[in-house]
Amino acid sequence: MKQFILPFAFTALLLCSCRPNAPKDAITAEMAYAGVSNYCHSAYDWSVAEGDSTIMYVEMGEPTDSTYQVVFRSYTGAFVYFYVDKASGSTRMVECVPSLNVENEAGSINLFDYLDKQNQN
């Protein structure tokens, strides 16, 4: 009987030790984009962009190991960079006006507050 239990216990121990210690990302790139887009559509006046969608938009930026970057471009030429924490959804905003060489922290949001906005009505 011991000859069957020992290999089983060893195999179970080996399989358990192979799991990665870090949890999977709680936030996907799609969730980051959707939440930031919903925020931008509720916080900014998009009526000026009705005829030209190239002057105001939301797009994905460069991700890092811990964050997704989502970029909002305003019709004024300013950019707001949203840094979405992949694990928590906490989102830091940095506003940048390239023509004035100005960059400021612009606050933070919880991404989960802006997910599925369309389905809440």
Residue, then its C-alpha position, 0 to 999 in steps of 0.5 A: m500500500k505504501q508503494f502506491i501512496l508515496p508516488f501519489a503524494f510526490t506527484a501531488l506535491l510536484l503539481c502544486s509547486c508548479r503553479p505560479n505564485a502571482p494571480k492572473d490579471a484581474i483586468t484585461a486590455e479590453m476591460a481597461y479600454a471599455g472602462v476608460s472609454n465609458y469614463c471619457h464619454s461621460a466626463y467630456d463633451w463629445s459633441v464637437a467631434e460628431g463630424d470628425s472622429t479623428i479630433m477626439y478619440v480613445e486608444m490603447g497605449e503601451p502596456t507594462d507588466s503591471t499596467y495598461q495605458v489608455v490614451f484619450r485625445s481631446y479636440t484641444g490637442a491635449f492628451v489624458y493618459f490613463y494608467v490602469d493597474k492590471a490587478s486592482g483596476s485603480t486608474r491614475m490619470v496624467e494630463c499632457v498638453p504637448s504644445l505647452n510642454v505641460e504634464n500634470e497628475a489629473g486624479s484617479i478613478n476606479l475602473f470598475d465604476y465605469l465598466d458595463k455603463q451601457n447595461q446599467n440603464 
